[in-house]
Every structure is written in structure tokens, then in C-alpha cells.
Amino acid sequence: MSRQLLKIRYNTYMPNYEPLASKYRPKNLDNFVGQKHLVGENGPIKRFLESGKIPSMIFWGPPGTGKTTLAYIISLNLFYDFHKLQAVNSGKDKLKKIVQVAISNQQYGKKTILFLDEIHRWNKAQQDALLPYVEKGLIILIGATTENPSFSVNSALLSRTKVFVFKQHELQDIYDLVDRVCKQEFPDIKIKKKEKELISELSNGDIRSALNILEMSSTLAEAEKKDGEKAEITKEILLNTVQKPVYYDKNGEEHYNIISAIHKSMRSSNPDAACYWIGRMLQAGEDPLYVARRLLRFASEDIGNADPNAVVLANTVYESCQKLGMPECEVFLIQLGIYLSKAPKDNTAYVVENLVKEDIEKYGNLPVPMNIRNAPTKLMKDFGYGKGYEYDHELENKKSDQQCLPDKLKGRKYIQ
């Protein structure tokens, strides 16, 4: 049965059904799962709640880690007026309405929380519109984002908030919740321990995803059971119900995290890690030519003349990726990742590149020494162009000691 058909069944026969993710959303910190560094005994969020005051905050972390839930718990515990906006479909007009409510609340001594989900989707102008209300304390902002706020939130707004990092849930925490929900919601459906563990793994650290998987699988198990038999959630049902997500954004922080992981794994001569991260990028839908370009750059930057063949091989793989595309070219990139990881390393060219740039920036356009200037005309020769030049091939040892760098850089050694 398709996932779309399951949704139709829910809507048709169970119009008042509350999804598990909503039904089991905790309403206090005692039932909140994970994020102990924030809500544990000495966690900052817990201390804020105990003090009865909270600052404006940015919650940063992967999907399903409790950002929305914790914002809701905060509002319930402090009896604040709670408003939620989805940045993707909300703009300044909706913000203005909340501001009017906040002004009214302020007259009665009540505080207003604005929970802005996916705050990174608001542009600079929209985020700027929030600034005066946050600055004056009219609105307590709790922004949630899966993107690094250093890049996605305006610096002015960021400076007026506290950033808290949410981590992916531990498998054991998700398993414990799945086990409890199974006993409470599906006592008549058989599900073994290993299938509960599989749900935890398929969720990718996302509690909401875990409960959705369980919910969909239970419906599918009921639909497939034979007369007189007990419904069972099997491995096959779970794998047919969900495709494990790959947390990756081509334009977000995770993109740069993973390409950094590829470079540093190869630089550390760790082919296993390099292949894993290359595979992660490609399976998430990254352009194989982008990966090939990064590996080609690595071949020169980190291997260089320690193995000149690395650049030749990397260029060949790039051309192969152009001809083949995915999925055929994936094995070429994996092969190249192994080769580059195992190759000897030498970053001399990279170091010299940066030293040269520093000197150019420091000294500007220094003149070419007269002895190595081109002198195609008599006038130029009369001005001293090419005077004193030594043709190395005519020398006994085939090597002159003539000056080739500008006067200000005479004697400069880039290569040790």
C-alpha cells in the first residue's frame, strides 16, 4: 500500500485522529527527550525557567530534535502568550499583527513569545523588521533553524539573542520512546525489539520521524495481516514504508562540513573516512563534477610534486565524470579518493602560492629586473633591457645565479 493511500485512509476514516508526533509532544521538561546539556540539572534553559525570565534565543539543530517542542514548553511554564510563524509562508504583515497583540499584552503585564520556525528563510529586510521589537523587549524571539545562524541570521539580530545548539537524539532515547508508544498505542500489533531498533536507526536522530514511521508501519501491518493472525510490523514493512533521509543541504552548512571532512580525511591518509564522506555527498544528490573539482584541487594542494601523477589521475576522473554522470561515475570518485588518501603528501605549492600572494599584496607591482626583460627592439636595448642576461644553456653547469626576482625581493626564498 502506498504512503499516499495510507494518508487518504487516515483522512477518510479517522478525521479526528491525532498524529503520534502531536499526541506525544511533551508539555514539561520532565517528559522532554534529549538535549540534557540544555534542559538537564544545570542546563541554561532549565535555569531560565526556574528564574522566570528568558532571553531571546536561536535554537539551531537538525530536524526533529525538539526545537519547537521546547519553545512550547517554555511558553506553558512561564504563562507567556505564544505565537508561532512559519518563515516560509509568513511575512511582515503577520509580524505586525503579532506586534499589536504584544503591545496589548504589555499593558496587562503579560509577555509575548514569537516562535519563528525556519528563521533562516527570512531575508535581511524581514529579519531587520524584528530588530526593534526584540531590542525593546516587546517580543521575546525564539528562532529555530537547521542552518548555521552565523550565516543565516543577521549579525544585529544575532547579537541580541543567545544561540543554543540542539544535537541529534541518541538511538537509545528514541528506542525508549518507540517502545513506550508501542505498548500504549499498539498492544495488539506484534513488533520485535530489532524492529524497534530499526525504527530508531531509520529516524536519523529525529523523534518526529520515528513516530511517523511507527504510525505508518502500524497501519500497513494492519492492512497486510491475514484473517485470524495478529498484525506484525516487520523489517520488510519498515523498509517499504520509509526511505532513510540524508541530512544535507547543497547551499547550507552541512555541504561545507562534508567537503571539509573529505579534504581532511584524505589529508590524514584515511581512505575509509574519505570514501564515506564522498559517498554521503553523492547519495545526497551533490553534483559529481563539484566533488571531482575538489579532489582535483586536493591533488595539487596536498600532494603536489610528491606524486605528480595524482593531478593527472584526478583530471582523468573529472573528464570521466563529465562523460558518464551518476551513478556510473561514483566508483571513479571513490577510486580517486582511495588513491589520494594513500598518496604521499606535500603542500609546498600551496604554501608558496600564499607566500607569493602576501608579497604581491604587500609590495604591489614591483618592476621586472632589467636583465631578464624582453628586448625585441633597439630602443629597448638602448634603455638597458636584457643587459647582463645570462643564457643558462651556454653555461658550463647550465645554471646561472643571475637575479630574477624584483630588487625588493632579492634573495627571497619561497621554497625551502
C-alpha positions in Angstrom: 0.0 0.0 0.0 1.4 3.4 -1.0 2.1 6.1 1.6 -0.4 8.4 -0.3 -3.1 5.8 0.1 -2.4 5.5 3.8 -2.8 9.2 4.2 -6.2 9.0 2.4 -7.3 6.3 4.8 -6.4 8.5 7.7 -8.3 11.4 6.4 -11.4 9.4 5.3 -11.9 7.0 8.2 -10.1 8.8 11.1 -10.9 12.5 10.7 -10.3 13.3 14.4 -7.2 11.2 14.6 -4.3 13.0 16.3 -0.9 12.0 14.9 1.5 10.4 17.3 4.1 13.2 16.9 1.4 15.6 18.2 -0.1 13.3 20.8 3.2 12.6 22.4 4.6 16.1 22.3 5.8 16.7 25.9 4.3 19.6 27.8 7.0 19.8 30.5 10.8 19.3 30.9 10.3 16.1 32.8 9.0 14.4 29.7 11.3 16.2 27.2 13.6 13.7 25.5 17.3 14.5 25.0 19.2 17.9 25.0 20.4 17.3 28.5 23.1 20.0 28.0 20.3 22.5 27.7 17.5 21.2 30.0 19.4 18.9 32.4 20.2 19.7 36.0 22.5 22.6 35.3 21.3 23.3 31.7 20.8 27.0 30.8 17.2 26.6 29.6 16.2 25.0 32.9 17.8 27.8 34.8 16.0 30.4 32.8 12.7 28.7 33.5 13.5 28.5 37.2 14.3 32.2 37.3 11.0 33.0 35.5 12.8 35.0 32.8 14.1 34.1 29.4 16.1 36.0 26.8 15.5 36.0 23.0 17.1 32.8 21.6 18.1 31.0 18.5 17.6 27.2 18.5 20.0 25.6 16.0 20.0 21.9 15.1 18.8 19.1 12.8 15.0 18.5 12.2 13.1 16.6 14.9 15.4 17.4 17.8 12.9 19.3 19.9 13.3 22.9 19.0 9.5 23.6 18.5 8.6 21.5 21.5 11.0 23.2 23.8 9.7 26.6 22.8 6.2 25.5 23.5 7.2 24.1 26.9 8.8 27.4 27.8 5.6 29.3 27.0 3.5 26.9 29.0 5.7 27.0 32.1 6.0 30.8 32.1 2.4 31.5 31.0 3.6 33.7 28.2 1.4 34.4 25.1 2.8 32.1 22.5 2.7 32.8 18.7 4.2 30.7 16.0 5.1 31.7 12.5 6.5 29.5 9.7 9.0 31.8 8.0 8.5 30.1 4.6 4.9 31.4 4.4 4.8 34.4 6.7 6.0 37.9 6.2 5.9 41.4 7.7 2.0 41.6 7.7 1.7 38.7 10.1 4.5 40.1 12.2 2.7 43.4 12.5 -0.4 41.6 13.8 1.6 39.9 16.5 3.3 43.2 17.4 -0.2 44.7 18.0 -1.1 41.8 20.3 2.3 42.2 22.1 1.6 45.9 22.7 -1.8 44.9 24.2 -0.2 42.2 26.3 2.4 44.6 27.6 -0.4 46.9 29.0 -1.5 44.0 31.2 2.0 42.9 32.2 2.0 39.8 30.0 4.9 38.9 27.9 4.8 37.6 24.3 6.9 34.9 22.7 7.2 34.7 18.9 8.5 31.3 17.8 9.8 31.8 14.2 10.4 28.4 12.6 13.0 28.3 9.9 14.1 31.8 10.6 16.9 31.4 8.1 14.3 31.6 5.3 13.6 35.2 6.2 15.6 37.7 4.2 17.6 40.6 5.7 14.7 43.1 5.4 12.3 40.7 7.1 14.8 40.0 9.9 15.5 43.7 10.3 11.8 44.3 10.9 12.1 42.1 14.0 15.0 44.0 15.5 13.3 47.0 17.2 10.7 44.8 18.9 13.4 42.3 20.2 15.7 45.2 21.2 12.9 46.8 23.3 11.8 43.6 24.8 8.3 43.8 23.4 8.7 40.4 21.8 10.8 37.5 23.1 12.1 35.9 19.9 12.8 32.1 19.7 14.0 31.4 16.2 14.5 27.8 15.0 16.9 27.0 12.2 18.7 24.0 10.7 21.2 26.3 9.2 24.3 27.8 10.9 23.0 31.1 12.3 26.4 32.7 11.7 25.5 32.7 8.0 21.7 32.8 8.0 20.8 35.3 10.8 21.6 39.0 10.6 24.5 39.9 12.8 22.5 42.7 14.5 19.7 40.2 15.4 22.2 37.5 16.3 24.0 39.9 18.8 20.7 40.3 20.7 20.0 36.6 21.1 21.6 33.6 22.7 22.3 30.7 20.4 21.7 27.1 21.7 22.8 24.1 19.7 20.4 21.1 19.5 22.0 17.7 18.9 20.6 14.6 17.2 18.8 12.3 19.6 20.7 9.2 20.9 19.3 5.9 19.5 18.6 4.7 23.0 16.4 7.8 23.7 14.4 7.2 20.5 14.1 3.4 21.2 12.8 4.0 24.7 10.1 6.4 23.3 9.1 4.0 20.5 8.9 1.1 23.0 6.6 3.1 25.3 4.4 4.2 22.4 4.1 0.7 21.1 2.9 -0.6 24.4 0.4 2.2 24.9 -0.9 2.7 21.3 -0.5 -0.7 19.6 -0.9 -3.5 22.2 -2.5 -5.7 19.5 0.3 -5.3 17.0 3.4 -7.5 17.3 6.8 -5.8 16.9 10.1 -7.3 17.9 13.0 -5.5 19.6 15.1 -5.5 16.5 12.3 -3.8 14.5 12.0 -1.1 17.2 15.8 -0.6 16.9 15.4 -0.3 13.2 12.8 2.4 13.6 15.3 4.3 15.8 18.0 3.9 13.1 15.8 4.9 10.2 14.7 8.1 12.1 18.2 9.6 11.7 18.1 11.1 15.2 14.6 12.6 14.5 11.9 11.8 17.1 9.1 13.1 14.9 10.3 10.9 12.1 10.5 7.9 14.3 6.9 8.3 15.5 5.7 8.9 11.9 7.5 5.7 10.8 5.8 3.8 13.6 2.4 5.2 12.8 2.6 4.5 9.1 4.0 1.0 9.6 1.3 0.0 12.1 -1.4 0.9 9.5 0.4 -1.0 6.8 0.8 -4.0 9.2 -3.0 -4.0 9.9 -3.7 -3.8 6.2 -1.5 -6.7 5.3 -2.4 -9.1 8.1 -4.2 -12.3 7.3 -7.5 -13.4 8.8 -7.1 -14.8 12.3 -3.5 -13.7 12.6 -2.0 -10.9 14.7 -0.7 -7.9 12.8 3.1 -7.6 12.9 5.5 -4.8 12.0 8.3 -6.5 10.1 11.6 -5.3 8.7 10.1 -5.5 5.2 7.2 -3.3 6.2 9.5 -0.7 7.7 11.9 -0.6 4.7 8.9 -0.3 2.4 7.4 2.5 4.5 10.3 4.9 4.7 13.4 5.9 2.9 16.1 6.9 5.4 16.7 10.6 4.9 20.2 12.1 4.2 20.6 15.3 6.2 22.3 17.5 3.6 21.8 20.9 2.1 23.7 21.9 -1.0 23.7 25.5 0.0 23.9 25.1 3.7 26.5 24.4 6.4 26.4 20.7 6.1 27.6 21.0 2.5 30.7 22.7 3.7 31.1 20.4 6.7 31.2 17.3 4.5 33.5 18.7 1.8 35.8 19.7 4.7 35.6 16.2 6.0 36.6 14.8 2.6 39.7 17.0 2.4 40.8 16.4 6.0 40.2 12.6 5.8 42.4 12.4 2.7 45.0 14.7 4.2 45.1 12.4 7.2 45.6 9.5 4.8 42.4 7.9 5.9 40.8 6.3 2.8 37.9 4.7 4.7 36.7 8.1 6.0 37.3 9.8 2.7 35.2 7.2 0.8 32.4 7.5 3.4 32.1 11.3 3.0 32.4 11.2 -0.8 29.5 8.6 -0.8 27.5 10.8 1.6 27.8 13.8 -0.8 26.9 11.8 -3.9 24.0 9.9 -2.3 22.5 13.2 -1.1 22.4 14.4 -4.7 25.6 16.5 -5.0 26.9 17.3 -8.5 29.7 14.7 -9.1 31.6 17.4 -11.0 31.7 19.5 -7.9 33.2 16.6 -5.9 35.7 15.9 -8.8 36.8 19.5 -8.8 37.5 19.4 -5.1 39.5 16.2 -5.5 41.5 17.7 -8.4 42.3 20.8 -6.2 43.4 18.5 -3.4 45.7 16.6 -5.7 47.7 19.7 -6.3 47.3 21.4 -2.9 48.1 18.5 -0.6 50.1 16.0 -2.8 51.7 18.2 -5.4 55.2 17.0 -6.6 55.3 14.2 -4.0 53.3 12.3 -6.6 52.7 14.4 -9.8 50.6 11.5 -11.2 47.9 12.4 -8.7 46.9 15.5 -10.7 46.9 13.6 -13.9 44.6 10.9 -12.4 42.3 13.5 -10.8 41.9 15.3 -14.1 41.1 12.0 -15.9 38.5 11.2 -13.3 36.9 14.7 -13.7 36.7 14.1 -17.5 35.2 10.6 -16.9 32.5 12.2 -14.6 31.7 14.6 -17.4 31.2 11.7 -19.9 29.4 9.3 -17.6 27.5 11.2 -15.0 25.8 9.5 -12.0 25.6 6.7 -10.9 28.3 5.3 -13.2 30.9 7.9 -12.2 30.6 7.3 -8.4 33.1 4.4 -8.5 35.6 6.6 -10.2 35.4 9.2 -7.5 35.7 6.5 -4.8 38.8 5.1 -6.5 40.3 8.5 -6.7 39.5 9.2 -3.0 41.4 6.0 -2.1 44.4 6.9 -4.3 44.7 10.5 -3.0 44.4 9.3 0.6 47.2 6.8 0.2 49.5 9.0 -1.8 52.5 10.8 -0.2 51.7 14.4 0.9 53.4 17.6 0.1 51.8 21.1 0.4 54.8 23.1 -0.9 52.9 24.5 -3.9 50.0 25.6 -1.6 52.4 27.3 0.9 54.3 29.1 -1.9 51.0 30.2 -3.5 50.0 32.0 -0.3 53.5 33.5 0.3 53.6 34.9 -3.2 50.1 36.4 -2.7 51.3 38.1 0.5 54.3 39.7 -1.2 52.2 40.9 -4.1 49.7 42.4 -1.7 52.4 44.0 0.4 54.7 45.4 -2.3 52.3 45.8 -5.3 53.6 45.8 -8.9 57.3 45.6 -8.4 59.3 46.1 -11.7 60.9 43.2 -13.6 64.7 43.3 -13.2 66.4 44.8 -16.3 68.5 41.8 -17.1 65.5 39.5 -17.7 63.3 41.9 -19.5 62.3 41.2 -23.1 64.3 43.4 -25.6 62.9 42.9 -29.1 63.8 46.5 -30.3 67.0 48.5 -30.5 65.4 51.3 -28.4 64.6 48.9 -25.6 68.2 47.5 -25.7 69.5 51.1 -25.6 67.5 51.6 -22.4 69.2 48.6 -20.8 66.5 45.9 -21.4 68.1 42.5 -21.3 71.5 43.9 -20.3 73.6 41.3 -18.4 71.3 38.4 -19.1 73.0 35.0 -19.0 71.7 32.3 -21.2 71.8 29.3 -18.9 72.2 26.7 -21.7 75.5 28.2 -22.7 76.9 28.0 -19.2 79.1 25.0 -18.2 76.9 23.9 -15.4 73.7 25.1 -17.2 72.7 27.3 -14.2 73.3 31.0 -13.6 73.0 32.9 -10.4 71.5 35.9 -12.0 68.8 37.9 -10.3 65.3 37.1 -11.4 63.2 38.4 -8.5 62.4 42.2 -8.1 65.0 44.2 -6.2 62.9 44.4 -3.1 62.6 40.7 -3.0 66.2 39.9 -3.9 67.2 36.7 -2.0 63.6 35.8 -1.1 63.2 32.1 -0.7 59.6 30.7 -1.1 60.7 27.1 -1.4 62.9 25.8 1.5 
